[in-house]
Amino acid sequence: VMAGTDSGRVHPLMTALTFLNLSAVLGDIDHDDHGLRWGLEALSMMYTLFAEGEFPEVVEKYYLALACHNAALLNVKLGRWEAAVELVNEGINFSKVLNESDDDGLRKQLIAIGAQAKHVPEGFLTEAVSALNGWGEECGVWNLSFWDFSIGEIKEEIHVLKNTTTLKHLIIDHFDDDRRYSNEIEDTLLAQFILAVVSCQSLELLTVASLDFDPRKVWRRIKKRSFLETSWYASALNFTNILENALKPDIALYKKILQNLNAFSKKVVLCLIVLGNECDGVDLSENNIDVRSITALVRALRWKRRPKFTRQVSTVILRSNCLDADTCRELAKTWSPEEDDCYVEEDLEASEADRSSGVVDMALKGTVADLGPRDGGEDEAGVTHLDVSMNSLIGDEGFDVLCASIAEFEPFKVLRADTIGLGALGCEAVARLSTTHLELLNISNNSIGSEGAETLCRAALECHSLHTLEMDKCNIDGKAAKPLSDLLEHHGNLRNISLNNNHLGSQGAIEFCTGAAESVCLKSVHLAYNGIETEEAAEQIAEVMRHCETLLEMNLSGNHFYASAAPHIGSAIEHSRVLTMFLEDMGFTDNTIDDFLDHGAAETQDLQVMILSDNPVGDEGLGIIAECLSIGLTDLSLSKCNLTGASQATLLNLVSLSPNLRSLDLSYNDLGPHGCSDMVMWMTQNEKENFSLRSLELAGCNLGDEGFYQLVPVLGALTYVGAKDNGITSAGLTAVMNSNHMIQLKCLDLAKNKIGELGVHALTERFQQEHKRSLWNPKQLTSTIDQVILSDNDIAPGLAASTEAFLKIHNPLLTVVW
């Protein structure tokens, strides 16, 4: 009875509770529709009454939770699942302020009803409620490994992720590949789940099959920390954190990390990689991706709305996977203009106030929160670069399917299809790409033959944006020379062509060069290992070099010209604009190299890069090279040229008389410990600003410990030293580390030597001291090495692991490749 009135009047709360009891009784006798009507009436009265705030919060929330429980139960009996779900969520939300002693098991009853309405196990929903609200012993961790990822479970997981403020770590270690519903529905739900993951502000770590990801920086590799890194020992040197994966790459690398995952786990990671992407592209090479998991990749790539901090993937690299024609048929849907018809999207944005004011209207539609175009509002194009190389089962059928779909996407630019089992008939598919902006096409290592090459040349003429065509090792012979020649002559944009390791022969090269000489844009021609030998072919190649004013690079490696042919090419260098010459394995000796270089190479100042490796020129030939090389030369490779220690004076002349020489490769010549002595002495006597040499490759030169130690004086001037496979022991490395000379290298390659534990200790001790010194006095110049390569040495795995942990604490600037 209301106080202060002349006549008795029932309190509104008593009326609401009466309606609630009536609803429950009607439900017990299976008059569910009538029971639900009075139950919702009671709930509505309570909302109105409690809005005035006259009652204790515990009383208000208890009765609201009780009314939600009653209405939810009746909705379940009537099969109205969405309304029941909404009421259960409301009721659980109201029960937050109740202690277990206050709620009379109400929360558990709500969870039981919710499990029926959401079509999930009761135990799963109990975990979900705890994860959402931060309840339980491990309130910040939710392990989903023991659940089925059914439709209902995924929807509930999304709900939790969009509303939790306490969940920090999500674990998925799933082994069930026997899916119970279609790929389309599963992929769509997984995409929505991942969108919720990357949008969850509280979530710090996602673990999928032991792989750890930062949901907001999915490109960043997270390695499990060792004991030293997590102990008090590391706390004093916590500066290492600032160095860990600080720079975002252009292409996010996921090579091999998915290869041992089952198809479902791969789908989860693929969705995460794409929908959480911040880079230009993703490298998914060598991950055993096949038709079972490619569908999730396609769905994620086609997803239109995503978190604003992410960006559309433009480059997809799928090298060395398990792609076949069927997989390509699914992959091709990436570029299909048809709209997706299977977006089962759930609105998870509604606030408590929204839900409270709209209890009667339970049907809500929409999308995951915080989605839209990335910052700047750009409408990004999509996948414009694709690499499916090293998937030999694709074949003609798979390639045709891909090209047909890509043809519908005008912005497409780059297609790499090296080693895909393509034949001559498959080349007809290239004609489809004329509708795109194709700039680069690589079909190397496919046996298309001359017939396929001719078909491809006709198609390439219609691809007006094409500037690079790569057809290495395609079994092309002289029959294709005329179509290739016509392509180069008439294509107005083709700048780079590579035909290495084919069978053009001398006559084919002559025909090819006829068109090449007339090109108005050709910059790079690669004809390595094509059986070109005759003087007539050399003359025609020389004509191309002289006549084509845009030509900057020529690769003739592996073609053993007749002795009379070499001077024609050498003489053409002086009258060309060629900057780079690849002349590897051409059979040059001391005599023929003289004929070649003395006929013009020494007179040009344009030539910058010359690769003469694997030519037996010997010490005398090196003398000729040192005298005749261009003053503008920046890079010279003389690997495997039969040089010996007798060349030390010649090497001095080579370096001292080439003021622009930046890189010198002398690998696999028997120089011995003293072969570089004169050169090192000259460099020591001159300031490093007076010479340009910064990269010195001496792999396999029999340096030994003595020869390695003699390089110490120049380790402060060079940025790269290659000392692989030189018989260097721990004693040699220790001697170098104990020297007082400055060392400032970006990379020191000591692979395939005989370095053991003592050498590793000397290395770490030296640079630990240098790092400490730099911390105390940042302005002081100290020795540094960015990377040391120690693979294939006498180093036990345990020693490598312990040293790696030590370096992370004491010298995080030093990277060691074990």
SULFENWO-V8090 format. One line per field, one symbol per residue. ss: DSSP state (a for helix, b for strand, c for the rest). A space follows every 50 residues. Layout:
# SULFENWO-V8090
ss = ???
This chain:
# SULFENWO-V8090
ss = cccccccccccaaaaaaaaaaaaaaaaacccaaaaaaaaaaaaaaaaaaa ccccccaaaaaaaaaaaaaaaaaaaaacccaaaaaaaaaaaaaaaaaccc cccccaaaaaaaaaaaaacccaaaaaaaaaaaacccccccbbbccccccc aaaaaaaaaaaaacccccbbbbccccccccccaaaaaaaaaaaaaaaaac ccccbbbbccbbbbccbcccccccccaaaacaaaaccaaaaaaccccccc bbbcccccccccaaaaaaaaaaaaacccccbbbcccccccaaaaaaaaaa aacccbbcccccccbbbccccccbaaaaaaaaaaaccccccccccccccc caaaaaacccccccccccccbbccccccccccccbbbcccccbcaaaaaa aaaaaacccccccbbbccccccccaaaaaaaaaaaccccbbbccccccaa aaaaaaaaaaaccccccbbbccccccbaaaaaaaaaaaaacccccbbbcc ccbcaaaaaaaaaaaacccccccbbbccccccccaaaaaaaaaaaaaccc ccbbbccccccccccaaaaaaaaacccccbbbcccccccaaaaaaaaccc aaacccccbbbccccccaaaaaaaaaaaccccccbbbccccccbaaaaaa aaaaaaccccccbbbccccbccccccaaaaaaaaaccaaaccccbbbccc cccaaaaaaccaaacccccbbbccccccbaaaaaaaaacccccbbbbbbc cccbccaaaaaaaaaaaaaaaaaaaacccccccbbbbbbcccccccaaaa aaaaaaaaaaccccbbbc
